[in-house]
Amino acid sequence: MQRLWAAVVLAWGLVFLVAQGGGAAGFGIYEWSARGNALGGATVGRADDPSAVASNPAGITQLQGVQVLAGATFIHPVVDVRTGATWTGSDPDALWIPPHAYATAPINDRLALGVGAFSRYGLGSVFDEDWPGRYNSYEAIIRSVSVTPVMAYRLSDQWSAALGLDATFFEFTKQQKIANAAISPLLPAGDNNLKLDANGMGYGFVAGLHYRPCPYARLGLTYRSPVTMKVRGEADFSRSLGYAAAASANPLLDGWLRDSRAWGTVTLPDSLSFGLAVYPWDKLSLEAGFVYTWWSKYDALTVNYIQPVIPGGKTQTSSPKDWQDVWRFNVGVEYALLPWLDVRAGYVYDMSPVPDDTIDYMVPANNRHLYNAGLGFHWSDWSVDLNYTYLVIVDRDIDARPKDGIVAGEIDDGHAHMVGVSVGYTF
């Protein structure tokens, strides 16, 4: 009993440590453990380590003893954008580190409890503040952490089911330039700066099923509900010298581009995950699956202001997004090379939800290929998992949309290097 309480206290300590310091890159985050990364996220059917709290919580009924697992994925993304004859690269020093932490414990031979903290959503798009696309965005960052307590129940020798709460903290930062010429042709040349910071908290649920029809196969199904939240924050404006001088003599101009409170509603979409794992022999397992995400719930980005801060007397700005529902396909293989060493590999094809009509430089993305490999070390009650992933973004053209600050461009050579590590212990 003392070990059980020690594990629970340790797990919750990790959860709150992660919740306070979590950050991520990419609007959809699936880097929930180093083993899962190496397998391309093909762990919904397996669901046989503590990270099942994230991938398929029904699988934690398979786990023996009190188990904890924690780690992070280090992501270095790179993308080049061509606008006219100018090439602009993203921040060469960008490093995003989505963390994860889990704890699971069997209560009896049928009931198991678990808790996890991990990033489901994130975004990191940072360019030089003077780049040609700055009137749409030169910095966009989303940080989120989901804390998920779950309860799983073994219905029979073949079936398990789980239900849990999803409490998600969401933080959004965006910076863009506003040209004096876009406000009035009478103003001297110059750029003003808008920085928007907002955050919020929302709640949803997760449900999972796990089925073992025979010793050689396992199937998993996980549904995560949408999470709708109201985010609140501040809009901070930095006026150019030319605008500030003109505003001092013009009461109308002086009433615009002023700091203000800001707020909006964000709906993080629901998703359905499926996996089929097969075990041809004791040392080998293979799994294939998919994730379907209802990104169509992200139909617009609307920001409200407490006063008419935008030229034209506006107290609200809204940009249509009209994202599409998309699939993510994955496959992963694991082989027990030695009693203490597992080797893993995986592949992912991830479809972009962003249509041509609304793509912008806040999310300059396209369909992606992820190539994964990793190692798993285990001895006594310890485990250490390592992985490397190379992500490739398919090149894409962007048409000009002047009213949205979008200049014509081409996304080229988008890729990312990812290194993950997880450390686990069984009490």
C-alpha positions, 0 to 999 in steps of 0.5 A: 500500500505504501508503494501504491501511494508513493507512485500516485504522489509521484505521478501527480507531481509529474502531471503538475510539473508538465502542466505548468511547463508544457509547450508543443509545436504543430496544431495536432500533437501525437508525440505521447511517448517515445515508444509510441513515436517509434511505432508511428502512434500505432499503439491503440490496439497494443495499449500495453504501457502507461501511455495507453492513458493517451492512446487507448485507456481501455488497455490499462487493464492489461498492466500489472502493478503500479506503473509510471512513465514520463518523458518528452519529445524534442522537435526541431522544425524547419521550413522555407517560404518563397515569396516572389524572388525572396526566400525566408526560412523559419527560426533556425533555433526553434526547439519545441518540447511536448512532454508526457507523464502517466501513472496507472494502477490496478484496483482489483482484477477488473478495475484499473485507474490511470492519469496522464498529462500530455500535449494534444494540440500545439503550433510553432510558426516563427519567422523574422519580423520583417519578412514579406508575410508579416502582415498575416503572421510572423509568430504564432504559438499554441501551447496546450496541456491535457490532464486526463484521469481515466477508469478502465474496467475489464468486462470479460476476458476479451473486452475492456472499456474505459471512460475519462475526463479531458481537462485542457489548458490552452494558450495562444500567442500571435504577432503580426504587422499592420502597415500604415498604408493599409490604414491610410494612404496619407500616412508615412511608410511604416509598420505597427505591431500587434501582439495577441496573448490569450489563454483558457481552460476547457473540458471534454471526455475520452472513451475507449474499447479494447478487444482480444479476440484471440492470443494473436490479435488485439483491437482498439478504438478511442474517441476523444470529444471536442473541447470548447473553451473561451480564451481571454487575454490582451491585445498589445499594439506598438505604433510606428513613429509615423503613425504615432505622430499622425495620431497626436494630431488626429483624434480618430487615429488616436482612438485606434491601435490601442491596447485592449482586452481580447477574447474569443471561443476556440473549439478543439476538434474531436477524433476517433482512433482505431488500431489492429495489432497482430502477433505472428510470434512471441517476439514480433508485433505489428499494428496498423490503424488510423486517426480521423479528426473532425477539423471542420469544427475550426471554421473561423478565427474570431477575436473580440476587443473591448473597444474599437481598436482596429481602423474602421471602428471594428471591435471584432476581426474574423478570418474564415478557416473552413478546415476539412475533416482528415485522416492520419494513417499509421503502421508500426512494428516491434521486435524483441531482439534481445531479452532486454532490447526491443527494436521498433519502426513506424510510418505515418501519412498525415493529411493536412486539413487546411484548404487552399482558399484559407491557408495562411502563414500561421499554419504553413503546412501540407500533407506530411510523411513521418519516418520513425525508428526507436529502441526500448531497453528494459531491465528489472523494474525499469524501462528506457525508450528512445526514438528518432523521427524524420518528418517531411512536409509536401511542398505547397503553393499559396495564392495571394489574398491581400485582404488577409495579408497573404502574399503569394508564396511557396512552402518548400523543404519543410521538415522536422527532426524529432528525438523522444525519450521516456523513462518508466518504472513499475512498483 
